[in-house]
C-alpha cells in the first residue's frame, strides 16, 4: 500500500497498523475517487479501531465474479468479527479490470488469508484501486467504482 502501513511486529504475533498518512492525504485523494469509493474511504468509522464500522478484523467469506456481457462485476463478502462488528460488509465492484489475490500459506491455525488488517482506496485511470491487507495475504482490485454495504 502507498500510504497505509501494515507491518508485522518483531515477535510475529500481530501487526503495527498506521493509517495516519492515508487519513492525512484522504481529502485530496477522495477528490479523485469515483463517488462510491469516496464514500467508502471517507466513512468516519472506517479507520476508527473502536468503531463497529472499522474494517479491521473482518474475515473474507466469499467472492462472486460475474461476466455480464461487456462488464465484469465482483462482489466480496466479509463477515463480522463477533467481538467487534454488528454486521458484515459487502463490497460490490463495477467494471472490474483486475482482481489479484496473494495468499501466503498459513500454519493451519487460521484461514488462508486470515483477518483483514487495513485497506486503501486510491484513484486509478480505470476509476479506483482497492488494496486489502490480511494477516496472511492481500487482495488488489482495479475497477470503475465500488459500493459498500454493511449488512
N, C-alpha and C positions, 0 to 999 in steps of 0.2 A: 504494500500500500504506500501511497505517496506521502500522506500526512499522518494517518493514524498509526500508532505504534502498538504492536503486539509482539512482545519479546519473552521467550521462556526465562524463568528465574534460574539462577545458577544451580539450585538443588533439583531442578526439573519437576518440581511439584507446584506448578502454577505459572502464571504469566504476569508480566508487568504490562498494564494496559494504559495507554495515554492517548485520548482523542483531542488533547488540547490544541495542537497545531491545526487540526482539521476544523475544530469549532471556531478558532480564530479566523481562519480563511473562509469559513462557510458563507458569510454574507456575500462575498464576491463570487464564490463557486456556485452558489444557488442561482445567481442571476443567469448563468449559462446552462442550467439544467432544464429539461422538459418539466411541465407542471407536476405530474405525479411523483417524479423523482425528487423534485424540490420539496414538495410537501412531506414526503417520507424522511428525507435527510434532515429537514428543519424541525421535525416534531420535537417539542421541548423535552419529552421523556426518553428520546432515542439513546442518548449517551449519559443519562442520569442513572447511575447504578442502583439507586434506591427506588426508581420508578418501575411500576409493573409494565410499562411500555418500553423499557430498555431492552435492546436485542440480546444483550449478554445472557448466556446460559440457555437460549432456545436450542432445540435439537432438530436437526434435519430429519423430516419424516418421509417425504415423498416428493417426487418430481414428475411432472407431466409435460411432455414436449409434443406439440401438435403442429403438423404441417397443414396450414389452411390455405391451399392453392398457392398464392404468392407470398404469404406472410407466415412466419414461424412464430408460434406463441409458446411461452414457457410459464409453468406455474410451480413455485416452490412452496411446500407446506412445512412450516416449522412449528413443532409442538412446544407447549408451555413447560417450563420447569415448575414443578408443583410447589416449590418453596418461594417462588418469586413472581410468577405471572398469573394473571386472572384468565388469560386465554392465549391461544397460539396465534401465529402470524402467517398470513397467506400473501405471497408476493406474485403478482401476475405481470409478466413482461410481454410487450408487443414488439413485433418486427425484430425478432432476435437475430443478431448477426454472428454471435459467438457465444458458446457455452463450454466452459472448460472446468474440469474438476481435477484437483491434485490431492489425492488421499495417501497419507502415509500408512504403513502397516501398523496396526495397533498391537498392544501386548496382550490382547484378549480381555482386558478389564473394562473396556468402553467401546461404544460404537465406532466404526471406522473413521468417521470424520470427527466424532466427539461433539462437545458442546460449542456453540457459537461464542466467540470471544468478542469481536467487534467487526464492523464493516465500514465501507467507504464508498460513497457515490460521487462520481466525477463526470463533468461534461465530456462528450466524445463526439467526433464528427458524425457518427450514426445516431446520436441522441444522448446516450449516457452509458457509463460503465459502472458496474457494481462488483466490488470485490468483498467477499465474506471470508473471514478468518475463523477457523475452528481449532480446537485443541490438537487435532491430528490431520489437518489439511486445509484446503481452501476451495472456494468456488469463485469463478470470474465470469461475468456475463456482460455482453455488449448488446444493447437493444435501443429501440426508439424511445421507450418510456417504461415506467412500471407503475403499478397500483398496489398499495399496501393496505391490507385489511386485517385488523385484529379480530379474531373470531374464535 
